[in-house]
Amino acid sequence: MAGNRENEVVEVQEELMEIALKRNFLMPSNEIYGHTAGFYDYGVVGAAMKRKIENAWRELFLWREGFYEIESASVLPEPVLKASGHVDNFGDAMVQCRKCKTRVRADKLIEEVTKQKAEGMKPAEMDALIKEKGIKCGKCGGQYGEVVWFNLMFQTSIGAGEAEKGYLRPETAQGIFTDFPRIFRALGAKLPLGVGQIGKSFRNEIAPRQALMRLREFTQMELEYFFNSAEAKHPHFAEVREKRVRVRTAEMQQMEGGAGTVGSGETGVREFSCSELVEKKIVPNEIVAYFMHRTSQFYEAVGLKREKFWFRQLLPNEMPHYSKGNFDVEVESGYGVVELMGLAYRTDFDLASHAKASSQDLSVHLEGVGRIMPHVVEPSFGVDRLFWAILEQGYRKGGGAEKRDWAWFDFPPIVAPFDACIFPLMKKDGLAEKAELVARELRHEGLSVYYDESGSIGKRYARADEIGVPYCITFDYESMEKGSVTIRYRNDGRQERVPIKGLGEKIRQLILDAKTSL
């Protein structure tokens, strides 16, 4: 039975990638030269949807909170990443087959063969375990060499001649830390202060695979919340104190014998209120609990099922030395249990490290308090893995409206690539021209709409379903006479006729209500 399920999962993943390529969600980068692993381009449909996901994050984590966004450089001089610890510590244990020269991550190799977590093991421990278990190369059956450490950063040169060594940034966070003094002064010299950034990060993965799960170039959405550690309270915690989140605590994992077996899913997950998390000291402070709720709220809003994801508290041997509390959001996927984001209490490590390395004072003066070094809580989200998880959970092989026999996506309207599709019933008799005017008017009102006049109306509905558009608006002969159009709802296929006047407001309200059936 397990083998049959695995085959079904692989089949669904292949179908999902096929439709993602066919409908221009994704494209292999530089495909005409042969696809280099770890790089994907977002197509017309995918890029539109990715922007919707990013704006949904901005709405919840920046705009509603009164926080700010910056855009920092992607190339960082070596001293910056030396101070942050990336030059010395940012990497993975790698092992190479002596025969075919294939390189793989040692921890993933061990996990695949033994089904036990290898995260946190030292290279020497992994090396001994590979030899003890007699693990051979999966490609050719050859012997593996010694496990070695591999730094994951892309190195580059800055300038000509005796160029300065630099790296493509492995995360967006460091730019926020190095820019902090100017941001703090410009925004009134007050704490708490939230600064976010959405941008590209780069990691030279040893063995990128599994669609968007392990990329060499990817997008992050990160927020750095700076606060006075003597007042580790959140000003709006009262709003969320009774809200519940799903957590797999360190204690639960230890009772199960550790972090658990690979693919063990949500074993031991239970719900806690945010106040319980603080009172039971599962989280270090109110701020972490507050962002746990906001994170759950965000993931559910963009299309993840609540029962499919949870926070896993990192075990002591997994946490960075500077951390006072780390949680990963894990999600059930076709590729097993996958990490989607990390929520970390980074203390004052980053600012203190950069202050020491740069010989600059990064402490701040607070009125009535004096000089302090701010502490930081960081919610850090990966966009690409989330994008794939939304595709997975929204994918429908058929059924629903009109007894469909085609694949479609059940996306929440907030992240659907287009707000609506506009169709003329036919191209003749002026219908197409009038329908294009409706599309143009809706665009002027700020809606993203896709106009399509090719093929039968049924085929156009199917194409819209295949990219998850929630509403199809048809301009027909009655539209010419009475100034009205039909709206077809994606999920149940039912239709209603509404006036063209006020159509934009109608669509916006449907999106706000997340209504996909009549």
Protein Blocks (a to p, Z undefined) as FASTA:
>chain_A
ZZmmmmmmmmmmmmmmmmmmmnomaccehklnopaehiacddfklmmmmmmmmmmmmmmm
mmmnopacddddfbdcfklmmmnommmmgccdddddfklopacdfklmmmmmnopafehi
afklmmmmmmmnopacfklopacdddddddfbdcddedehjaddddddfbfklmmmmmmm
mmmmmnopaacdddddddddddddfbggehjlpcfbdcdddddddddfklcccfklmmmm
mpccddddfklmmmnopabpehkljghiacddfklmmmnomafbfklmmmmmmmmmmmmm
nopafklgccddddfklpcfkbgbdcddddddfkbpadfbdcddekjmlmmmmmmmnopa
fbdcdehibpcddddddddddfklmmmmmmmmmpcfeghjhiiabdcddddfklgfbfbd
cddfbfghhlmmmmmmmmmmmmmnopacdddfedjfklmmmmmmmnopabdcdddfklmm
nopacdddfklopacdddfehklmmmmmmmmnopabZZ
